[in-house]
């Protein structure tokens, strides 16, 4: 027997964007169903174990009001803990883990609890229902309209979800594929959008690598005798990164240009950038008495780039299993062979910390997905739209009237799985166009996370936490607006009056529609 649920807005997938889409829709008083596969809601911030990747202005703005409130609340949580002392040295602001890649290195469990509290009032009111432990298995479409989506739980129970609006909140664009809609994936050819860094030939398999994050705790002494090497260790311990030439298991990571490498020691002190403090979420110096340090290992060393995650001929589950083995192989190398400054080898004091990620083995509940299937939208944001020195839309212009949010992050592409090419290039702070949220071939689907209409290159900028959070909010509010006005998405996109009304709703919800020029003026060293 198949159960049936009817709702007004169905969000399939509890990624960070999916959660915020559901929250904003419920905030506006609509009935929302959120289908969640993993124990923790929130995707990259929680179940994937990745502290926020943010832009340099985040302490002052450039994100939605609710994102800024989340940052304040997480810091307040730590500051209220007995024994916590803010001795942040690596970044500005209170940084609980004092990691250097993020100004807000927090334990994923703390972020997961914040999300639960954020949604709790809407669950209590009955406006929101969460189906937990379910994954999408199919979608039914009649012409340009999705009629229902079917999810299945761990015991094989299927549930048909019916709604006038469906939001794809999966990290992989699974609903887009299940509905049989066209989508972009991997790299576009340079001829499609004239992007300077695009290849001559498109390749859907040339995707960003995935990573299974692991939580490592550093004890005062060896935690246990070295375990037997994982089956793939002989391969990975000898593997050389294509086009870079250094060993996968080493102190080197890709630099900003193709083929360039940078050395980061495993452990450093002072201002020296190192791997351990990269995404450290528990800093001994921030606790009295000191706690054992914990770092979330999401390094180049455990990026899995042998096969694409999506549509590449290898099942997603098999790719994830291979990525898990890579992380375990890296752990074995760290414990037994990693070079020490004293000339020795190995750090046996490093051990998996299952409590940090709420898993039996200390590996993340979900693989970290950098690149999704992406809708083919009424507009597609490309590299040309975000290059440094490019012109921003004049306030009040037609182009400006299409803006529905802001984003900014370096074009951070890890060496991809076919060409092996990576890049970390500067871009200017930019705006997201409404057309990137509207599929050209479907009446009632809205992308809510990494699956908006952008190119492979731009996805490298919009995939990060503040951008995905905002994208989710915009998606949820767009569904609410469309349901309220009764107009098709294309009509909203094409009407100056409807766009203005929607933008006003976004402003009221705390979504910045364009960059604050006074804020940008603080960045004299970049072109914007």
C-alpha positions as CSV (number, residue, x, y, z in Angstrom):
1,X,0.0,0.0,0.0
2,X,1.2,3.5,-0.9
3,X,0.5,6.3,1.5
4,X,-0.6,9.7,0.1
5,X,0.1,13.2,1.4
6,X,-1.4,16.4,0.0
7,X,0.2,19.7,0.7
8,X,0.6,23.2,-0.8
9,X,4.4,23.2,-1.2
10,X,6.5,20.0,-1.3
11,X,10.2,20.4,-0.8
12,X,12.0,17.2,-1.8
13,X,15.4,17.1,-0.1
14,X,16.6,18.7,3.1
15,X,19.8,20.3,1.8
16,X,20.6,23.7,3.4
17,X,18.7,25.4,0.6
18,X,15.8,22.9,0.9
19,X,15.4,23.5,4.6
20,X,15.4,27.3,4.2
21,X,12.9,27.0,1.3
22,X,10.5,25.1,3.6
23,X,11.1,27.5,6.5
24,X,10.3,30.6,4.4
25,X,7.2,29.0,2.9
26,X,5.9,28.1,6.4
27,X,6.8,31.6,7.6
28,X,4.3,32.9,5.1
29,X,1.6,30.6,6.5
30,X,1.5,27.9,3.8
31,X,1.4,24.1,4.4
32,X,4.8,22.6,3.6
33,X,6.1,19.0,3.4
34,X,9.8,18.5,3.7
35,X,11.2,15.1,2.6
36,X,14.5,14.5,4.4
37,X,16.9,11.5,3.7
38,X,19.4,12.0,6.5
39,X,19.2,12.3,10.3
40,X,20.4,15.9,10.3
41,X,18.6,18.6,8.3
42,X,20.8,21.1,6.5
43,X,23.0,19.4,4.0
44,X,26.5,20.8,3.8
45,X,26.3,22.7,7.1
46,X,25.3,19.6,9.1
47,X,25.0,16.1,7.6
48,X,27.9,16.7,5.2
49,X,30.1,18.2,7.9
50,X,31.3,21.4,6.2
51,X,31.6,24.6,8.3
52,X,30.4,27.7,6.4
53,X,32.5,28.9,3.4
54,X,31.9,32.6,3.3
55,X,33.0,35.8,1.6
56,X,35.2,38.4,3.2
57,X,32.4,40.9,4.0
58,X,30.2,38.4,5.9
59,X,30.7,40.0,9.3
60,X,28.9,43.1,7.9
61,X,26.4,41.8,5.4
62,X,26.1,40.3,1.9
63,X,23.7,37.6,3.2
64,X,20.1,37.3,4.1
65,X,18.8,38.5,7.5
66,X,18.1,35.0,8.6
67,X,21.6,33.8,7.7
68,X,23.1,36.6,9.7
69,X,20.8,35.7,12.6
70,X,22.0,32.1,12.4
71,X,25.6,33.3,12.7
72,X,24.8,35.4,15.7
73,X,22.8,32.6,17.4
74,X,25.6,30.0,16.9
75,X,28.1,32.3,18.4
76,X,25.8,33.1,21.3
77,X,25.4,29.4,22.0
78,X,29.1,29.0,22.5
79,X,29.6,32.1,24.5
80,X,27.0,30.9,26.9
81,X,28.7,27.6,27.5
82,X,30.6,27.1,30.8
83,X,34.3,26.9,30.1
84,X,34.2,28.6,26.7
85,X,36.6,31.4,26.2
86,X,36.7,33.4,22.9
87,X,40.4,33.3,22.1
88,X,40.0,33.4,18.4
89,X,43.2,34.2,16.6
90,X,42.9,32.9,13.0
91,X,39.9,35.1,11.9
92,X,37.8,38.1,12.9
93,X,34.8,37.6,15.2
94,X,34.1,34.8,17.6
95,X,35.2,31.6,15.8
96,X,34.4,28.6,18.1
97,X,36.8,26.3,16.4
98,X,39.3,29.0,15.4
99,X,39.7,27.4,11.9
100,X,41.1,29.6,9.2
101,X,38.9,28.8,6.2
102,X,35.8,30.0,7.9
103,X,35.0,32.7,10.5
104,X,32.4,30.3,11.9
105,X,33.9,26.9,12.4
106,X,31.2,25.2,14.6
107,X,30.4,21.6,15.5
108,X,27.8,20.3,13.0
109,X,25.6,19.1,15.9
110,X,25.2,22.7,17.1
111,X,24.1,23.8,13.7
112,X,21.8,20.8,13.3
113,X,20.1,21.7,16.6
114,X,19.7,25.3,15.5
115,X,17.9,24.2,12.4
116,X,15.6,22.0,14.4
117,X,14.7,25.0,16.7
118,X,14.2,27.2,13.6
119,X,11.6,24.8,12.2
120,X,10.0,23.7,15.5
121,X,7.3,26.4,15.7
122,X,6.1,25.5,12.2
123,X,6.0,21.8,13.0
124,X,4.1,22.6,16.2
125,X,1.5,24.7,14.4
126,X,1.0,22.0,11.8
127,X,2.1,24.2,8.9
128,X,5.2,22.0,8.3
129,X,5.5,18.3,8.2
130,X,8.8,16.5,7.9
131,X,9.1,13.0,6.4
132,X,12.5,11.7,7.8
133,X,14.6,8.9,6.5
134,X,13.1,9.0,3.0
135,X,14.6,9.3,-0.4
136,X,13.1,10.2,-3.8
137,X,12.4,7.3,-6.0
138,X,10.2,8.7,-8.8
139,X,8.2,11.7,-10.0
140,X,5.1,11.8,-12.1
141,X,4.6,14.5,-14.7
142,X,1.7,15.5,-17.0
143,X,3.0,17.6,-19.7
144,X,4.8,20.6,-18.2
145,X,3.4,19.9,-14.7
146,X,4.7,17.7,-11.9
147,X,1.7,15.9,-10.5
148,X,3.4,14.0,-7.6
149,X,6.7,12.7,-6.2
150,X,7.2,9.4,-4.6
151,X,9.6,8.8,-1.7
152,X,10.6,5.5,0.0
153,X,11.8,4.9,3.5
154,X,14.3,2.3,4.8
155,X,11.6,-0.3,5.3
156,X,10.3,0.0,1.7
157,X,7.2,2.1,2.5
158,X,6.3,4.4,-0.3
159,X,4.6,7.8,0.0
160,X,3.1,9.7,-2.9
161,X,3.4,13.5,-2.3
162,X,0.9,15.7,-4.2
163,X,1.2,19.5,-4.4
164,X,0.7,22.4,-6.8
165,X,4.4,23.3,-6.2
166,X,7.5,21.2,-6.0
167,X,10.9,22.5,-4.9
168,X,14.0,20.4,-5.6
169,X,16.0,20.6,-2.4
170,X,18.3,17.7,-3.1
171,X,22.0,18.3,-3.4
172,X,22.1,16.4,-6.7
173,X,19.1,17.8,-8.6
174,X,17.4,14.4,-8.2
175,X,13.9,15.7,-8.6
176,X,14.9,17.4,-11.9
177,X,16.1,14.1,-13.2
178,X,13.2,12.1,-11.8
179,X,10.7,14.4,-13.5
180,X,12.4,13.9,-16.9
181,X,13.4,17.5,-17.2
182,X,16.4,18.7,-19.2
183,X,19.4,19.9,-17.2
184,X,23.0,21.0,-17.3
185,X,25.7,19.0,-15.7
186,X,29.5,19.2,-15.7
187,X,31.3,21.6,-17.9
188,X,29.7,23.7,-20.7
189,X,31.7,24.4,-23.9
190,X,33.2,27.8,-24.3
191,X,31.0,28.5,-27.3
192,X,27.8,28.3,-25.2
193,X,28.4,31.3,-23.1
194,X,31.8,32.7,-24.1
195,X,33.3,31.9,-20.7
196,X,37.1,32.4,-20.7
197,X,37.8,29.4,-18.4
198,X,35.3,27.0,-20.1
199,X,36.8,24.2,-22.2
200,X,36.4,24.0,-25.9
201,X,34.2,20.9,-25.6
202,X,31.4,20.3,-23.2
203,X,31.7,17.3,-20.9
204,X,28.9,16.3,-18.5
205,X,31.2,13.9,-16.7
206,X,33.8,16.5,-15.9
207,X,32.3,17.4,-12.5
208,X,33.8,18.6,-9.3
209,X,34.9,15.8,-7.0
210,X,33.0,14.7,-3.9
211,X,34.3,14.3,-0.4
212,X,33.3,12.2,2.5
213,X,34.2,14.4,5.5
214,X,35.6,12.8,8.6
215,X,35.8,14.1,12.1
216,X,39.2,13.6,13.7
217,X,40.0,14.2,17.4
218,X,43.6,14.7,18.5
219,X,44.3,13.1,21.8
220,X,47.3,13.7,24.1
221,X,48.7,10.3,23.2
222,X,48.2,7.5,20.7
223,X,44.6,6.5,20.8
224,X,45.0,2.9,19.7
225,X,47.2,0.6,17.8
226,X,47.2,1.2,14.1
227,X,44.4,-0.7,12.4
228,X,45.0,-2.8,9.3
229,X,45.3,-0.7,6.1
230,X,42.0,-0.3,4.2
231,X,41.8,-2.4,0.9
232,X,42.5,0.6,-1.3
233,X,45.5,1.9,0.6
234,X,48.2,0.5,-1.6
235,X,46.6,2.4,-4.6
236,X,46.0,5.7,-2.8
237,X,49.3,5.9,-1.0
238,X,51.1,5.8,-4.4
239,X,48.6,7.9,-6.4
240,X,49.8,11.1,-8.0
241,X,47.3,13.9,-8.7
242,X,47.0,14.4,-12.5
243,X,48.4,17.6,-13.9
244,X,49.9,18.5,-10.5
245,X,52.3,15.6,-10.0
246,X,52.4,15.5,-6.2
247,X,51.1,12.6,-4.1
248,X,47.5,12.6,-3.1
249,X,48.6,11.8,0.4
250,X,51.1,14.6,1.0
251,X,51.2,18.2,2.4
252,X,50.4,19.7,-1.0
253,X,47.1,21.1,-2.3
254,X,46.2,22.7,-5.7
255,X,47.1,26.4,-6.0
256,X,45.0,29.1,-7.6
257,X,46.1,28.4,-11.2
258,X,46.1,25.2,-13.2
259,X,48.9,22.9,-12.3
260,X,50.0,25.1,-9.4
261,X,50.5,23.5,-6.0
262,X,50.8,25.0,-2.5
263,X,52.4,23.3,0.5
264,X,50.4,23.3,3.8
265,X,52.0,21.6,6.8
266,X,49.7,19.2,8.6
267,X,50.1,21.1,11.9
268,X,51.2,24.7,12.3
269,X,51.2,27.4,14.8
270,X,50.7,31.2,14.9
271,X,49.8,32.7,11.5
272,X,51.1,29.7,9.6
273,X,48.3,28.2,7.6
274,X,48.0,24.4,8.1
275,X,45.7,21.5,7.3
276,X,44.6,20.7,10.9
277,X,43.3,24.2,11.6
278,X,41.7,24.5,8.2
279,X,38.3,23.4,9.4
280,X,39.0,22.9,13.1
281,X,35.8,23.0,15.0
282,X,37.1,22.5,18.6
283,X,40.1,24.6,19.6
284,X,41.7,23.7,22.9
285,X,42.6,27.3,23.5
286,X,38.9,28.3,23.5
287,X,38.0,26.0,26.4
288,X,39.0,25.9,30.1
289,X,39.9,23.3,30.9
290,X,41.1,22.6,27.4
291,X,39.1,20.1,25.3
292,X,40.7,17.7,22.9
293,X,40.8,19.4,19.5
294,X,38.6,18.3,16.6
295,X,39.0,19.0,12.9
296,X,36.6,18.2,10.1
297,X,38.8,16.7,7.3
298,X,37.5,18.1,4.0
299,X,40.9,18.5,2.3
300,X,42.2,18.1,-1.2
301,X,43.7,14.8,0.1
302,X,40.3,13.2,0.4
303,X,38.6,14.7,-2.6
304,X,37.4,11.7,-4.7
305,X,38.0,12.5,-8.4
306,X,38.2,9.1,-10.0
307,X,34.6,9.0,-11.1
308,X,31.8,11.5,-11.4
309,X,29.0,11.2,-8.8
310,X,26.2,11.9,-11.2
311,X,25.2,10.1,-14.5
312,X,28.7,8.9,-15.1
313,X,28.0,5.2,-15.5
314,X,28.9,4.3,-11.9
315,X,26.1,4.1,-9.3
316,X,26.0,7.1,-6.9
317,X,26.2,4.7,-4.0
318,X,29.3,3.1,-5.4
319,X,31.0,6.4,-5.9
320,X,30.2,7.4,-2.3
321,X,31.5,4.0,-1.1
322,X,34.8,4.7,-2.9
323,X,35.0,8.2,-1.5
324,X,34.5,6.8,2.0
325,X,37.3,4.3,1.5
326,X,39.6,7.2,0.3
327,X,38.9,9.1,3.5
328,X,39.7,6.0,5.6
329,X,42.9,5.5,3.6
330,X,43.9,9.1,4.3
331,X,43.3,8.5,8.0
332,X,45.6,5.4,7.9
333,X,48.3,7.5,6.2
334,X,47.9,10.3,8.8
335,X,48.3,7.8,11.7
336,X,51.1,5.8,10.2
337,X,53.1,7.5,7.5
338,X,52.5,11.3,7.5
339,X,55.8,13.2,7.9
340,X,56.5,14.7,11.3
341,X,58.8,17.7,11.9
342,X,61.0,15.5,14.2
343,X,61.7,13.2,11.3
344,X,59.4,10.5,12.4
345,X,56.2,9.3,10.7
346,X,52.6,9.2,11.6
347,X,50.3,10.8,14.2
348,X,48.7,7.9,16.1
349,X,47.0,10.3,18.4
350,X,44.5,11.1,15.7
351,X,41.3,9.1,15.9
352,X,37.8,9.2,14.3
353,X,35.3,11.1,16.5
354,X,31.9,9.4,15.9
355,X,30.1,11.7,18.4
356,X,30.9,14.8,16.3
357,X,29.0,13.7,13.2
358,X,26.5,11.4,15.0
359,X,27.6,8.3,13.0
360,X,29.0,5.0,14.1
361,X,32.3,5.5,12.3
362,X,33.0,9.2,12.5
363,X,32.4,9.8,8.8
364,X,29.7,12.3,7.7
365,X,26.2,11.1,7.3
366,X,26.2,12.3,3.7
367,X,28.8,12.8,1.0
368,X,29.8,16.5,0.4
369,X,28.4,17.4,-3.0
370,X,29.9,20.4,-4.8
371,X,28.1,20.2,-8.0
372,X,24.5,19.3,-8.9
373,X,22.3,18.8,-11.9
374,X,21.1,22.3,-12.8
375,X,17.9,23.4,-14.4
376,X,17.9,25.0,-17.9
377,X,16.3,28.3,-16.9
378,X,14.9,31.4,-18.4
379,X,18.3,32.9,-17.6
380,X,21.6,31.3,-17.0
381,X,24.3,33.1,-14.9
382,X,27.7,32.6,-16.6
383,X,31.3,33.6,-15.8
384,X,30.9,36.7,-18.0
385,X,28.3,38.0,-15.5
386,X,30.6,37.9,-12.5
387,X,34.1,38.8,-13.8
388,X,36.0,41.4,-11.8
389,X,35.5,44.8,-13.3
390,X,32.1,43.9,-14.8
391,X,29.3,46.4,-14.5
392,X,26.6,45.9,-12.0
393,X,23.1,46.7,-12.9
394,X,22.1,50.3,-12.5
395,X,19.5,50.7,-9.8
396,X,16.1,51.0,-11.3
397,X,17.2,49.5,-14.6
398,X,15.5,46.5,-16.3
399,X,18.4,44.3,-15.4
400,X,18.3,45.4,-11.8
401,X,14.5,44.7,-11.7
402,X,15.4,41.0,-12.2
403,X,17.7,40.7,-9.3
404,X,16.5,38.5,-6.4
405,X,19.5,38.1,-4.2
406,X,23.3,38.5,-3.8
407,X,26.2,36.1,-3.7
408,X,30.0,36.1,-3.7
409,X,32.7,33.6,-3.4
410,X,35.8,32.8,-5.4
411,X,35.4,30.6,-8.4
412,X,36.6,27.6,-6.5
413,X,36.8,24.5,-8.7
414,X,38.6,21.5,-7.3
415,X,40.4,19.5,-9.9
416,X,37.6,17.9,-11.9
417,X,37.2,14.2,-12.5
418,X,37.9,14.0,-16.3
419,X,40.2,16.9,-17.2
420,X,41.8,17.1,-13.7
421,X,41.8,20.9,-14.0
422,X,41.1,23.1,-11.1
423,X,41.1,26.9,-10.5
424,X,40.5,29.4,-7.8
425,X,39.8,32.7,-9.4
426,X,38.5,36.0,-8.2
427,X,35.1,37.2,-9.1
428,X,33.1,40.3,-8.2
429,X,30.2,40.4,-5.8
430,X,27.2,39.7,-7.9
431,X,23.4,39.3,-8.0
432,X,21.2,36.4,-8.8
433,X,18.6,36.8,-11.6
434,X,15.1,35.6,-11.2
435,X,15.3,33.7,-14.4
436,X,17.9,31.3,-12.8
437,X,15.1,30.0,-10.6
438,X,12.6,29.4,-13.4
439,X,12.8,26.2,-15.6
440,X,12.1,26.7,-19.2
441,X,10.3,23.3,-19.4
442,X,8.2,23.0,-16.3
443,X,5.4,25.0,-14.8
444,X,5.7,24.0,-11.1
445,X,9.2,23.1,-10.2
446,X,11.6,25.6,-8.5
447,X,15.3,24.7,-7.7
448,X,16.2,25.4,-4.1
449,X,19.9,24.9,-3.7
450,X,22.9,24.1,-6.0
451,X,20.5,23.3,-8.9
452,X,19.6,26.8,-10.1
453,X,20.4,27.8,-13.7
454,X,24.1,28.7,-13.6
455,X,27.1,27.3,-15.5
456,X,29.6,24.8,-14.0
457,X,32.0,27.8,-13.4
458,X,29.5,29.9,-11.6
459,X,28.2,27.0,-9.6
460,X,31.6,27.1,-7.9
461,X,30.6,30.5,-6.5
462,X,26.9,29.8,-5.7
463,X,27.4,26.4,-4.0
464,X,28.6,27.9,-0.7
465,X,26.6,28.3,2.5
466,X,25.4,31.9,2.4
467,X,24.4,31.6,-1.2
468,X,22.7,28.3,-0.9
469,X,20.8,29.5,2.2
470,X,19.6,32.6,0.3
471,X,18.7,30.5,-2.8
472,X,16.5,28.3,-0.7
473,X,14.7,31.3,0.8
474,X,14.1,32.9,-2.6
475,X,12.8,29.5,-3.9
476,X,10.4,29.2,-1.0
477,X,9.2,32.7,-1.4
478,X,8.8,32.4,-5.1
479,X,6.5,29.4,-4.6
480,X,4.5,31.3,-2.1
481,X,4.2,34.3,-4.4
482,X,3.2,32.2,-7.4
483,X,0.6,30.4,-5.4
484,X,-0.8,33.7,-4.2
485,X,-1.0,35.5,-7.5
486,X,-2.0,32.5,-9.5
487,X,0.3,33.4,-12.3
488,X,2.8,31.1,-14.1
489,X,6.5,31.6,-13.3
490,X,7.2,32.8,-16.8
491,X,4.5,35.5,-16.5
492,X,6.0,36.7,-13.2
493,X,9.4,36.8,-14.9
494,X,8.0,38.7,-17.9
495,X,6.0,41.3,-15.9
496,X,7.7,44.3,-14.4
497,X,4.7,44.8,-12.1
498,X,4.8,41.2,-10.8
499,X,8.6,41.3,-10.4
500,X,8.4,44.4,-8.4
501,X,5.7,42.9,-6.1
502,X,7.8,39.8,-5.7
503,X,11.0,41.8,-5.0
504,X,9.1,43.7,-2.3
505,X,8.1,40.4,-0.7
506,X,11.8,39.4,-0.7
507,X,12.9,42.6,0.9
508,X,10.2,42.2,3.6
509,X,11.7,38.7,4.3
510,X,15.2,40.1,4.7
511,X,16.6,39.2,1.3
512,X,19.2,41.7,0.0
513,X,18.5,42.3,-3.7
514,X,21.7,44.0,-4.5
515,X,25.0,44.7,-2.9
516,X,25.3,47.6,-0.6
517,X,27.7,50.0,-2.4
518,X,29.0,51.4,0.9
519,X,29.9,47.8,1.9
520,X,31.7,47.2,-1.3
521,X,33.6,50.4,-0.9
522,X,35.5,48.7,2.0
523,X,37.2,46.5,-0.7
524,X,39.6,48.9,-2.5
525,X,41.8,46.1,-3.5
526,X,39.2,44.4,-5.8
527,X,37.3,45.5,-8.8
528,X,33.6,45.5,-8.3
